[in-house]
């Protein structure tokens, strides 16, 4: 049985993503399964490239708001995307998300230009 994992997210460094204005912190990653948990920060006007979730995705908005699925989701919103779903999240005001992924994402296309 694996042991518990405790992570001080504040002590972790933000990492640059391939998308301008989007940074992330790794909280957990299992190389055997591809499962991960991350914090994802969008600066105002930034977007993540269009991507697919082969095994789904779930996230909680911790700060700010994100535009996803044709709607804006604010602090406290929980979003679940089913396996095979494709989306292009962006944040006009900036946001912080907690994201859990059962498998790594697949990039479909690069991020649209920041506004």
MOPAC internal coordinates of N, CA, C and O (Angstrom, degrees):
PM7 1SCF
backbone

  N    0.0000 0     0.00 0     0.00 0    0    0    0
  C    1.4565 1     0.00 0     0.00 0    1    0    0
  C    1.5345 1   108.70 1     0.00 0    2    1    0
  O    1.2310 1   120.47 1   -48.87 1    3    2    1
  N    1.3383 1   116.70 1   131.13 1    3    2    1
  C    1.4706 1   118.53 1   179.07 1    5    3    2
  C    1.5211 1   110.92 1   -67.86 1    6    5    3
  O    1.2310 1   121.77 1   -24.95 1    7    6    5
  N    1.3124 1   114.22 1   155.05 1    7    6    5
  C    1.4638 1   118.99 1   178.41 1    9    7    6
  C    1.5302 1   110.13 1   -87.22 1   10    9    7
  O    1.2310 1   120.99 1   -18.09 1   11   10    9
  N    1.3105 1   115.72 1   161.91 1   11   10    9
  C    1.4618 1   121.05 1   178.49 1   13   11   10
  C    1.5214 1   110.05 1   -65.07 1   14   13   11
  O    1.2310 1   121.16 1   -24.66 1   15   14   13
  N    1.3204 1   115.39 1   155.34 1   15   14   13
  C    1.4600 1   121.81 1   178.67 1   17   15   14
  C    1.5173 1   108.13 1  -120.57 1   18   17   15
  O    1.2310 1   120.68 1   -48.75 1   19   18   17
  N    1.3136 1   116.31 1   131.25 1   19   18   17
  C    1.4612 1   121.97 1   177.75 1   21   19   18
  C    1.5208 1   107.64 1  -123.32 1   22   21   19
  O    1.2310 1   120.14 1   -54.95 1   23   22   21
  N    1.3266 1   117.35 1   125.05 1   23   22   21
  C    1.4621 1   121.87 1  -176.55 1   25   23   22
  C    1.5218 1   109.21 1  -126.59 1   26   25   23
  O    1.2310 1   120.50 1   -50.01 1   27   26   25
  N    1.3268 1   116.65 1   129.99 1   27   26   25
  C    1.4629 1   121.80 1   172.48 1   29   27   26
  C    1.5283 1   106.71 1   -89.56 1   30   29   27
  O    1.2310 1   120.48 1   -84.01 1   31   30   29
  N    1.3251 1   116.69 1    95.99 1   31   30   29
  C    1.4658 1   120.84 1  -175.59 1   33   31   30
  C    1.5273 1   111.86 1   -59.89 1   34   33   31
  O    1.2310 1   120.16 1   146.26 1   35   34   33
  N    1.3257 1   117.30 1   -33.74 1   35   34   33
  C    1.4688 1   119.60 1   179.68 1   37   35   34
  C    1.5280 1   111.87 1   -65.36 1   38   37   35
  O    1.2310 1   120.13 1   153.64 1   39   38   37
  N    1.3237 1   117.36 1   -26.36 1   39   38   37
  C    1.4674 1   121.18 1   179.85 1   41   39   38
  C    1.5264 1   112.49 1   -83.29 1   42   41   39
  O    1.2310 1   120.06 1   168.64 1   43   42   41
  N    1.3350 1   117.50 1   -11.36 1   43   42   41
  C    1.4650 1   121.45 1   179.58 1   45   43   42
  C    1.5298 1   110.22 1   -82.56 1   46   45   43
  O    1.2310 1   120.69 1   -35.12 1   47   46   45
  N    1.3213 1   116.28 1   144.88 1   47   46   45
  C    1.4638 1   121.07 1   176.61 1   49   47   46
  C    1.5196 1   110.42 1   -82.45 1   50   49   47
  O    1.2310 1   120.79 1   -34.95 1   51   50   49
  N    1.3326 1   116.09 1   145.05 1   51   50   49
  C    1.4574 1   120.78 1   172.06 1   53   51   50
  C    1.5254 1   108.11 1   -70.98 1   54   53   51
  O    1.2310 1   120.23 1   -40.87 1   55   54   53
  N    1.3089 1   117.17 1   139.13 1   55   54   53
  C    1.4634 1   123.20 1   177.89 1   57   55   54
  C    1.5254 1   108.62 1  -109.43 1   58   57   55
  O    1.2310 1   121.25 1   -34.34 1   59   58   57
  N    1.3093 1   115.21 1   145.66 1   59   58   57
  C    1.4644 1   120.82 1   178.72 1   61   59   58
  C    1.5244 1   108.15 1   -78.47 1   62   61   59
  O    1.2310 1   120.30 1   -42.59 1   63   62   61
  N    1.3234 1   117.03 1   137.41 1   63   62   61
  C    1.4594 1   120.95 1   175.43 1   65   63   62
  C    1.5329 1   108.27 1   -99.05 1   66   65   63
  O    1.2310 1   119.66 1    -6.55 1   67   66   65
  N    1.3185 1   118.25 1   173.45 1   67   66   65
  C    1.4705 1   119.99 1   176.06 1   69   67   66
  C    1.5322 1   113.13 1   -70.49 1   70   69   67
  O    1.2310 1   120.17 1   174.71 1   71   70   69
  N    1.3422 1   117.27 1    -5.29 1   71   70   69
  C    1.4621 1   121.58 1  -174.99 1   73   71   70
  C    1.5213 1   110.21 1  -110.42 1   74   73   71
  O    1.2310 1   121.02 1   -55.82 1   75   74   73
  N    1.3263 1   115.65 1   124.18 1   75   74   73
  C    1.4612 1   122.07 1  -177.41 1   77   75   74
  C    1.5307 1   110.75 1   -53.30 1   78   77   75
  O    1.2310 1   120.63 1   -53.24 1   79   78   77
  N    1.3335 1   116.40 1   126.76 1   79   78   77
  C    1.4544 1   121.33 1   176.86 1   81   79   78
  C    1.5151 1   115.44 1    84.21 1   82   81   79
  O    1.2310 1   120.03 1  -175.70 1   83   82   81
  N    1.3388 1   117.55 1     4.30 1   83   82   81
  C    1.4673 1   120.93 1   178.07 1   85   83   82
  C    1.5260 1   108.48 1  -117.34 1   86   85   83
  O    1.2310 1   120.98 1   -56.36 1   87   86   85
  N    1.3286 1   115.73 1   123.64 1   87   86   85
  C    1.4662 1   122.07 1   178.62 1   89   87   86
  C    1.5214 1   108.88 1  -124.25 1   90   89   87
  O    1.2310 1   120.64 1   -17.15 1   91   90   89
  N    1.3322 1   116.39 1   162.85 1   91   90   89
  C    1.4529 1   120.01 1  -178.02 1   93   91   90
  C    1.5198 1   112.12 1  -146.81 1   94   93   91
  O    1.2310 1   121.44 1   -22.47 1   95   94   93
  N    1.3384 1   114.85 1   157.53 1   95   94   93
  C    1.4656 1   123.04 1   174.09 1   97   95   94
  C    1.5236 1   107.45 1  -126.28 1   98   97   95
  O    1.2310 1   120.86 1   -51.50 1   99   98   97
  N    1.3137 1   115.96 1   128.50 1   99   98   97
  C    1.4678 1   120.41 1   177.55 1  101   99   98
  C    1.5237 1   108.66 1   -81.14 1  102  101   99
  O    1.2310 1   121.16 1   -56.28 1  103  102  101
  N    1.3249 1   115.39 1   123.72 1  103  102  101
  C    1.4574 1   120.94 1   175.06 1  105  103  102
  C    1.5257 1   110.45 1   -99.45 1  106  105  103
  O    1.2310 1   121.10 1   140.04 1  107  106  105
  N    1.3379 1   115.50 1   -39.96 1  107  106  105
  C    1.4643 1   120.15 1   179.74 1  109  107  106
  C    1.5165 1   109.29 1  -155.39 1  110  109  107
  O    1.2310 1   121.13 1   -38.77 1  111  110  109
  N    1.3248 1   115.45 1   141.23 1  111  110  109
  C    1.4619 1   120.87 1   173.06 1  113  111  110
  C    1.5183 1   108.13 1  -147.43 1  114  113  111
  O    1.2310 1   120.56 1   -48.97 1  115  114  113
  N    1.3347 1   116.53 1   131.03 1  115  114  113
  C    1.4558 1   122.38 1   176.86 1  117  115  114
  C    1.5236 1   108.00 1  -110.76 1  118  117  115
  O    1.2310 1   119.89 1   -74.68 1  119  118  117
  N    1.3327 1   117.82 1   105.32 1  119  118  117
  C    1.4615 1   119.62 1  -177.67 1  121  119  118
  C    1.5332 1   113.38 1   -63.55 1  122  121  119
  O    1.2310 1   119.66 1   156.82 1  123  122  121
  N    1.3144 1   118.26 1   -23.18 1  123  122  121
  C    1.4687 1   120.73 1  -179.74 1  125  123  122
  C    1.5233 1   111.44 1   -72.02 1  126  125  123
  O    1.2310 1   119.94 1   144.03 1  127  126  125
  N    1.3463 1   117.72 1   -35.97 1  127  126  125
  C    1.4605 1   120.89 1  -175.97 1  129  127  126
  C    1.5322 1   113.46 1  -110.94 1  130  129  127
  O    1.2310 1   120.36 1   159.67 1  131  130  129
  N    1.3353 1   116.93 1   -20.33 1  131  130  129
  C    1.4589 1   121.36 1  -175.05 1  133  131  130
  C    1.5153 1   113.12 1    85.32 1  134  133  131
  O    1.2310 1   120.33 1  -179.61 1  135  134  133
  N    1.3316 1   116.97 1     0.39 1  135  134  133
  C    1.4647 1   121.09 1   178.42 1  137  135  134
  C    1.5191 1   110.30 1   -64.95 1  138  137  135
  O    1.2310 1   121.08 1   -39.69 1  139  138  137
  N    1.3509 1   115.53 1   140.31 1  139  138  137
  C    1.4587 1   118.59 1   178.13 1  141  139  138
  C    1.5208 1   111.18 1  -148.75 1  142  141  139
  O    1.2310 1   121.65 1   -19.66 1  143  142  141
  N    1.3217 1   114.44 1   160.34 1  143  142  141
  C    1.4579 1   123.41 1   172.44 1  145  143  142
  C    1.5184 1   106.15 1  -136.76 1  146  145  143
  O    1.2310 1   120.50 1   -50.69 1  147  146  145
  N    1.3263 1   116.64 1   129.31 1  147  146  145
  C    1.4591 1   121.00 1  -176.66 1  149  147  146
  C    1.5295 1   110.40 1  -140.30 1  150  149  147
  O    1.2310 1   121.42 1   -20.21 1  151  150  149
  N    1.3218 1   114.89 1   159.79 1  151  150  149
  C    1.4554 1   121.79 1   164.24 1  153  151  150
  C    1.5072 1   105.79 1   -99.26 1  154  153  151
  O    1.2310 1   120.08 1   -43.80 1  155  154  153
  N    1.3102 1   117.45 1   136.20 1  155  154  153
  C    1.4615 1   123.00 1  -178.35 1  157  155  154
  C    1.5261 1   107.74 1  -126.96 1  158  157  155
  O    1.2310 1   120.93 1   -57.57 1  159  158  157
  N    1.3426 1   115.84 1   122.43 1  159  158  157
  C    1.4648 1   120.80 1  -179.97 1  161  159  158
  C    1.5249 1   109.54 1  -112.77 1  162  161  159
  O    1.2310 1   121.04 1   -54.63 1  163  162  161
  N    1.3355 1   115.61 1   125.37 1  163  162  161
  C    1.4637 1   123.16 1   174.75 1  165  163  162
  C    1.5249 1   107.66 1  -104.48 1  166  165  163
  O    1.2310 1   120.01 1   -54.73 1  167  166  165
  N    1.3145 1   117.59 1   125.27 1  167  166  165
  C    1.4576 1   120.93 1   171.54 1  169  167  166
  C    1.5339 1   107.35 1   -76.07 1  170  169  167
  O    1.2310 1   119.64 1   -21.92 1  171  170  169
  N    1.3384 1   118.29 1   158.08 1  171  170  169
  C    1.4694 1   119.86 1   179.21 1  173  171  170
  C    1.5336 1   111.78 1   -53.49 1  174  173  171
  O    1.2310 1   120.79 1   -47.22 1  175  174  173
  N    1.3330 1   116.10 1   132.78 1  175  174  173
  C    1.4598 1   122.29 1   177.92 1  177  175  174
  C    1.5130 1   115.04 1    82.62 1  178  177  175
  O    1.2310 1   119.25 1  -174.39 1  179  178  177
  N    1.3253 1   119.03 1     5.61 1  179  178  177
  C    1.4669 1   120.54 1  -177.74 1  181  179  178
  C    1.5295 1   111.41 1   -94.93 1  182  181  179
  O    1.2310 1   121.64 1   -17.60 1  183  182  181
  N    1.3338 1   114.47 1   162.40 1  183  182  181
  C    1.4628 1   120.92 1  -179.34 1  185  183  182
  C    1.5214 1   109.78 1  -145.04 1  186  185  183
  O    1.2310 1   121.07 1   -25.50 1  187  186  185
  N    1.3205 1   115.55 1   154.50 1  187  186  185
  C    1.4586 1   122.88 1   174.64 1  189  187  186
  C    1.5163 1   106.89 1  -101.11 1  190  189  187
  O    1.2310 1   119.80 1   -36.65 1  191  190  189
  N    1.3074 1   117.98 1   143.35 1  191  190  189
  C    1.4619 1   121.13 1   179.70 1  193  191  190
  C    1.5181 1   112.02 1   -60.30 1  194  193  191
  O    1.2310 1   120.82 1   -24.38 1  195  194  193
  N    1.3229 1   116.03 1   155.62 1  195  194  193
  C    1.4586 1   120.81 1   178.00 1  197  195  194
  C    1.5218 1   108.51 1   -61.19 1  198  197  195
  O    1.2310 1   121.00 1   -50.46 1  199  198  197
  N    1.3359 1   115.69 1   129.54 1  199  198  197
  C    1.4639 1   119.90 1  -177.34 1  201  199  198
  C    1.5189 1   110.87 1  -145.70 1  202  201  199
  O    1.2310 1   122.13 1   -19.17 1  203  202  201
  N    1.3239 1   113.53 1   160.83 1  203  202  201
  C    1.4737 1   122.87 1  -179.01 1  205  203  202
  C    1.5242 1   107.88 1  -110.36 1  206  205  203
  O    1.2310 1   121.97 1   -32.71 1  207  206  205
  N    1.3299 1   113.84 1   147.29 1  207  206  205
  C    1.4619 1   121.22 1   175.63 1  209  207  206
  C    1.5255 1   108.89 1  -112.08 1  210  209  207
  O    1.2310 1   120.09 1   -84.20 1  211  210  209
  N    1.3411 1   117.43 1    95.80 1  211  210  209
  C    1.4580 1   120.18 1  -176.34 1  213  211  210
  C    1.5296 1   113.44 1   -58.19 1  214  213  211
  O    1.2310 1   120.40 1   149.67 1  215  214  213
  N    1.3426 1   116.84 1   -30.33 1  215  214  213
  C    1.4698 1   120.00 1  -178.73 1  217  215  214
  C    1.5312 1   111.63 1  -122.62 1  218  217  215
  O    1.2310 1   120.13 1  -165.32 1  219  218  217
  N    1.3320 1   117.36 1    14.68 1  219  218  217
  C    1.4581 1   120.98 1   178.92 1  221  219  218
  C    1.5176 1   112.97 1    94.70 1  222  221  219
  O    1.2310 1   121.82 1    -2.35 1  223  222  221
  N    1.3305 1   114.13 1   177.65 1  223  222  221
  C    1.4703 1   122.04 1  -179.73 1  225  223  222
  C    1.5193 1   107.58 1  -157.57 1  226  225  223
  O    1.2310 1   120.87 1   -29.91 1  227  226  225
  N    1.3167 1   115.94 1   150.09 1  227  226  225
  C    1.4551 1   120.60 1   169.13 1  229  227  226
  C    1.5148 1   108.80 1  -140.24 1  230  229  227
  O    1.2310 1   121.32 1   -36.05 1  231  230  229
  N    1.3413 1   115.07 1   143.95 1  231  230  229
  C    1.4635 1   118.70 1   176.83 1  233  231  230
  C    1.5145 1   111.37 1  -147.83 1  234  233  231
  O    1.2310 1   121.95 1   -20.97 1  235  234  233
  N    1.3320 1   113.88 1   159.03 1  235  234  233
  C    1.4559 1   123.26 1   175.86 1  237  235  234
  C    1.5205 1   107.27 1  -124.60 1  238  237  235
  O    1.2310 1   120.66 1   -47.52 1  239  238  237
  N    1.3355 1   116.35 1   132.48 1  239  238  237
  C    1.4610 1   121.51 1   176.69 1  241  239  238
  C    1.5285 1   107.60 1   -80.94 1  242  241  239
  O    1.2310 1   120.46 1   -63.37 1  243  242  241
  N    1.3383 1   116.73 1   116.63 1  243  242  241
  C    1.4597 1   121.91 1  -179.13 1  245  243  242
  C    1.5252 1   112.19 1   -91.52 1  246  245  243
  O    1.2310 1   120.78 1   147.50 1  247  246  245
  N    1.3401 1   116.12 1   -32.50 1  247  246  245
  C    1.4676 1   122.13 1   179.38 1  249  247  246
  C    1.5219 1   108.06 1  -147.77 1  250  249  247
  O    1.2310 1   120.28 1   -27.96 1  251  250  249
  N    1.3301 1   117.07 1   152.04 1  251  250  249
  C    1.4560 1   122.16 1   172.89 1  253  251  250
  C    1.5171 1   112.80 1    70.58 1  254  253  251
  O    1.2310 1   121.19 1    31.16 1  255  254  253
  N    1.3404 1   115.33 1  -148.84 1  255  254  253
  C    1.4626 1   120.46 1  -179.93 1  257  255  254
  C    1.5204 1   110.21 1  -150.11 1  258  257  255
  O    1.2310 1   121.77 1   -26.14 1  259  258  257
  N    1.3375 1   114.22 1   153.86 1  259  258  257
  C    1.4614 1   121.26 1  -179.79 1  261  259  258
  C    1.5261 1   108.61 1  -130.89 1  262  261  259
  O    1.2310 1   120.96 1   -36.21 1  263  262  261
  N    1.3297 1   115.77 1   143.79 1  263  262  261
  C    1.4612 1   121.44 1   175.71 1  265  263  262
  C    1.5253 1   107.06 1   -99.21 1  266  265  263
  O    1.2310 1   121.34 1   -57.51 1  267  266  265
  N    1.3302 1   115.05 1   122.49 1  267  266  265
  C    1.4512 1   120.97 1  -176.06 1  269  267  266
  C    1.5284 1   107.85 1  -156.34 1  270  269  267
  O    1.2310 1   120.16 1   -45.37 1  271  270  269
  N    1.3090 1   117.31 1   134.63 1  271  270  269
  C    1.4510 1   120.71 1   178.09 1  273  271  270
  C    1.5178 1   113.73 1    64.79 1  274  273  271
  O    1.2310 1   120.27 1  -150.54 1  275  274  273
  N    1.3300 1   117.10 1    29.46 1  275  274  273
  C    1.4533 1   121.23 1   177.50 1  277  275  274
  C    1.5139 1   115.00 1    80.61 1  278  277  275
  O    1.2310 1   120.02 1  -173.26 1  279  278  277
  N    1.3507 1   117.56 1     6.74 1  279  278  277
  C    1.4617 1   121.69 1   179.64 1  281  279  278
  C    1.5194 1   110.26 1  -134.24 1  282  281  279
  O    1.2310 1   121.08 1   -16.20 1  283  282  281
  N    1.3200 1   115.55 1   163.80 1  283  282  281
  C    1.4590 1   121.62 1   174.38 1  285  283  282
  C    1.5206 1   108.26 1  -102.65 1  286  285  283
  O    1.2310 1   120.64 1   -48.44 1  287  286  285
  N    1.3306 1   116.39 1   131.56 1  287  286  285
  C    1.4584 1   122.43 1  -178.01 1  289  287  286
  C    1.5222 1   108.26 1  -116.87 1  290  289  287
  O    1.2310 1   120.42 1   -54.32 1  291  290  289
  N    1.3360 1   116.81 1   125.68 1  291  290  289
  C    1.4605 1   121.84 1  -177.48 1  293  291  290
  C    1.5170 1   113.21 1  -101.80 1  294  293  291
  O    1.2310 1   121.88 1     5.46 1  295  294  293
  N    1.3200 1   114.01 1  -174.54 1  295  294  293
  C    1.4656 1   122.32 1  -178.36 1  297  295  294
  C    1.5241 1   110.64 1   -49.24 1  298  297  295
  O    1.2310 1   121.42 1   -48.17 1  299  298  297
  N    1.3296 1   114.89 1   131.83 1  299  298  297
  C    1.4575 1   121.45 1   178.85 1  301  299  298
  C    1.5084 1   114.53 1    91.95 1  302  301  299
  O    1.2310 1   119.64 1   169.71 1  303  302  301
  N    1.3353 1   118.28 1   -10.29 1  303  302  301
  C    1.4665 1   120.52 1  -179.76 1  305  303  302
  C    1.5302 1   110.04 1   -71.93 1  306  305  303
  O    1.2310 1   121.40 1   -39.02 1  307  306  305
  N    1.3261 1   114.93 1   140.98 1  307  306  305
  C    1.4607 1   122.55 1   174.61 1  309  307  306
  C    1.5210 1   106.88 1  -113.96 1  310  309  307
  O    1.2310 1   120.84 1   -49.24 1  311  310  309
  N    1.3406 1   116.01 1   130.76 1  311  310  309
  C    1.4686 1   121.28 1   179.59 1  313  311  310
  C    1.5274 1   108.56 1  -126.51 1  314  313  311
  O    1.2310 1   120.82 1   -46.05 1  315  314  313
  N    1.3329 1   116.04 1   133.95 1  315  314  313
  C    1.4632 1   122.39 1   174.55 1  317  315  314
  C    1.5163 1   108.11 1  -122.55 1  318  317  315
  O    1.2310 1   120.99 1   -50.64 1  319  318  317
  N    1.3297 1   115.71 1   129.36 1  319  318  317
  C    1.4655 1   121.71 1   174.78 1  321  319  318
  C    1.5293 1   107.83 1  -110.50 1  322  321  319
  O    1.2310 1   119.85 1   -48.98 1  323  322  321
  N    1.3316 1   117.89 1   131.02 1  323  322  321
  C    1.4667 1   120.74 1  -177.59 1  325  323  322
  C    1.5310 1   111.78 1   -73.27 1  326  325  323
  O    1.2310 1   120.47 1   -16.42 1  327  326  325
  N    1.3355 1   116.70 1   163.58 1  327  326  325
  C    1.4522 1   120.62 1   175.84 1  329  327  326
  C    1.5332 1   111.25 1   -53.65 1  330  329  327
  O    1.2310 1   120.90 1   -43.48 1  331  330  329
  N    1.3269 1   115.89 1   136.52 1  331  330  329
  C    1.4586 1   122.31 1   179.58 1  333  331  330
  C    1.5153 1   114.51 1    87.48 1  334  333  331
  O    1.2310 1   119.76 1   174.01 1  335  334  333
  N    1.3220 1   118.07 1    -5.99 1  335  334  333
  C    1.4686 1   120.85 1  -177.88 1  337  335  334
  C    1.5273 1   111.06 1   -68.35 1  338  337  335
  O    1.2310 1   121.59 1   -29.72 1  339  338  337
  N    1.3387 1   114.57 1   150.28 1  339  338  337
  C    1.4690 1   122.73 1   179.04 1  341  339  338
  C    1.5192 1   107.39 1  -127.00 1  342  341  339
  O    1.2310 1   120.71 1   -44.13 1  343  342  341
  N    1.3514 1   116.24 1   135.87 1  343  342  341
  C    1.4635 1   119.37 1   177.10 1  345  343  342
  C    1.5262 1   111.12 1  -155.85 1  346  345  343
  O    1.2310 1   121.42 1   -11.39 1  347  346  345
  N    1.3295 1   114.88 1   168.61 1  347  346  345
  C    1.4738 1   122.94 1  -179.94 1  349  347  346
  C    1.5205 1   107.42 1  -134.01 1  350  349  347
  O    1.2310 1   119.56 1   -96.11 1  351  350  349
  N    1.3308 1   118.44 1    83.89 1  351  350  349
  C    1.4608 1   119.62 1  -178.76 1  353  351  350
  C    1.5240 1   111.81 1   -72.87 1  354  353  351
  O    1.2310 1   121.64 1   -32.58 1  355  354  353
  N    1.3445 1   114.46 1   147.42 1  355  354  353
  C    1.4612 1   120.57 1   175.88 1  357  355  354
  C    1.5092 1   107.50 1  -146.04 1  358  357  355
  O    1.2310 1   121.00 1   -17.49 1  359  358  357
  N    1.3362 1   115.70 1   162.51 1  359  358  357
  C    1.4645 1   119.33 1   177.98 1  361  359  358
  C    1.5189 1   109.31 1  -136.97 1  362  361  359
  O    1.2310 1   120.92 1   -63.85 1  363  362  361
  N    1.3001 1   115.84 1   116.15 1  363  362  361
  C    1.4636 1   120.49 1   179.55 1  365  363  362
  C    1.5343 1   111.28 1   -76.79 1  366  365  363
  O    1.2310 1   120.07 1   149.50 1  367  366  365
  N    1.3399 1   117.47 1   -30.50 1  367  366  365
  C    1.4659 1   121.64 1  -177.44 1  369  367  366
  C    1.5238 1   113.47 1  -105.21 1  370  369  367
  O    1.2310 1   120.28 1   169.58 1  371  370  369
  N    1.3305 1   117.06 1   -10.42 1  371  370  369
  C    1.4610 1   121.03 1  -175.31 1  373  371  370
  C    1.5143 1   110.01 1    95.54 1  374  373  371
  O    1.2310 1   120.79 1   -29.26 1  375  374  373
  N    1.3468 1   116.10 1   150.74 1  375  374  373
  C    1.4630 1   119.49 1   179.55 1  377  375  374
  C    1.5195 1   111.12 1  -163.28 1  378  377  375
  O    1.2310 1   121.83 1   -13.71 1  379  378  377
  N    1.3199 1   114.11 1   166.29 1  379  378  377
  C    1.4576 1   123.23 1   173.21 1  381  379  378
  C    1.5174 1   106.71 1  -127.68 1  382  381  379
  O    1.2310 1   120.62 1   -52.03 1  383  382  381
  N    1.3472 1   116.43 1   127.97 1  383  382  381
  C    1.4641 1   122.11 1  -178.79 1  385  383  382
  C    1.5168 1   110.60 1  -121.99 1  386  385  383
  O    1.2310 1   120.75 1   -32.67 1  387  386  385
  N    1.3394 1   116.17 1   147.33 1  387  386  385
  C    1.4501 1   122.15 1   163.28 1  389  387  386
  C    1.5223 1   105.16 1  -100.48 1  390  389  387
  O    1.2310 1   120.22 1   -57.58 1  391  390  389
  N    1.3412 1   117.19 1   122.42 1  391  390  389
  C    1.4673 1   122.33 1  -175.55 1  393  391  390
  C    1.5285 1   109.83 1  -120.61 1  394  393  391
  O    1.2310 1   120.70 1   -47.04 1  395  394  393
  N    1.3398 1   116.26 1   132.96 1  395  394  393
  C    1.4606 1   122.23 1   174.54 1  397  395  394
  C    1.5235 1   108.59 1  -119.30 1  398  397  395
  O    1.2310 1   121.15 1   -51.24 1  399  398  397
  N    1.3281 1   115.41 1   128.76 1  399  398  397
  C    1.4669 1   122.13 1  -178.37 1  401  399  398
  C    1.5247 1   110.16 1  -125.92 1  402  401  399
  O    1.2310 1   119.77 1   -52.91 1  403  402  401
  N    1.3432 1   118.04 1   127.09 1  403  402  401
  C    1.4572 1   119.54 1   175.29 1  405  403  402
  C    1.5323 1   113.16 1   -74.01 1  406  405  403
  O    1.2310 1   120.24 1   155.00 1  407  406  405
  N    1.3357 1   117.15 1   -25.00 1  407  406  405
  C    1.4752 1   123.70 1   178.14 1  409  407  406
  C    1.5255 1   107.71 1  -145.28 1  410  409  407
  O    1.2310 1   119.50 1   -22.93 1  411  410  409
  N    1.3370 1   118.57 1   157.07 1  411  410  409
  C    1.4648 1   120.76 1   177.59 1  413  411  410
  C    1.5363 1   112.43 1   -61.91 1  414  413  411
  O    1.2310 1   121.11 1   -25.30 1  415  414  413
  N    1.3181 1   115.49 1   154.70 1  415  414  413
  C    1.4659 1   121.27 1   178.27 1  417  415  414
  C    1.5247 1   110.41 1   -76.87 1  418  417  415
  O    1.2310 1   121.19 1   -15.55 1  419  418  417
  N    1.3347 1   115.32 1   164.45 1  419  418  417
  C    1.4634 1   122.81 1   173.64 1  421  419  418
  C    1.5253 1   107.06 1  -120.28 1  422  421  419
  O    1.2310 1   119.93 1   -57.52 1  423  422  421
  N    1.3295 1   117.74 1   122.48 1  423  422  421
  C    1.4567 1   122.13 1  -178.90 1  425  423  422
  C    1.5354 1   109.05 1   -73.34 1  426  425  423
  O    1.2310 1   120.76 1   -48.33 1  427  426  425
  N    1.3274 1   116.15 1   131.67 1  427  426  425
  C    1.4585 1   122.65 1   178.01 1  429  427  426
  C    1.5235 1   109.67 1  -100.46 1  430  429  427
  O    1.2310 1   120.51 1   134.61 1  431  430  429
  N    1.3455 1   116.63 1   -45.39 1  431  430  429
  C    1.4661 1   120.98 1   174.96 1  433  431  430
  C    1.5163 1   109.36 1  -156.89 1  434  433  431
  O    1.2310 1   120.91 1   -17.40 1  435  434  433
  N    1.3088 1   115.87 1   162.60 1  435  434  433
  C    1.4538 1   121.27 1  -177.45 1  437  435  434
  C    1.5251 1   111.07 1   -68.27 1  438  437  435
  O    1.2310 1   121.09 1   -15.02 1  439  438  437
  N    1.3229 1   115.52 1   164.98 1  439  438  437
  C    1.4667 1   121.53 1  -179.74 1  441  439  438
  C    1.5164 1   111.52 1   -63.78 1  442  441  439
  O    1.2310 1   120.59 1   -36.41 1  443  442  441
  N    1.3352 1   116.48 1   143.59 1  443  442  441
  C    1.4606 1   118.83 1   172.47 1  445  443  442
  C    1.5255 1   108.90 1   -67.62 1  446  445  443
  O    1.2310 1   119.88 1   -20.27 1  447  446  445
  N    1.3250 1   117.83 1   159.73 1  447  446  445
  C    1.4574 1   119.69 1  -179.21 1  449  447  446
  C    1.5261 1   111.03 1   -59.78 1  450  449  447
  O    1.2310 1   120.68 1   -35.75 1  451  450  449
  N    1.3460 1   116.30 1   144.25 1  451  450  449
  C    1.4586 1   121.49 1   176.15 1  453  451  450
  C    1.5176 1   108.86 1   -68.67 1  454  453  451
  O    1.2310 1   121.05 1   -33.51 1  455  454  453
  N    1.3157 1   115.60 1   146.49 1  455  454  453
  C    1.4626 1   120.28 1   178.74 1  457  455  454
  C    1.4947 1   110.53 1   -98.18 1  458  457  455
  O    1.2310 1   120.10 1   180.00 1  459  458  457

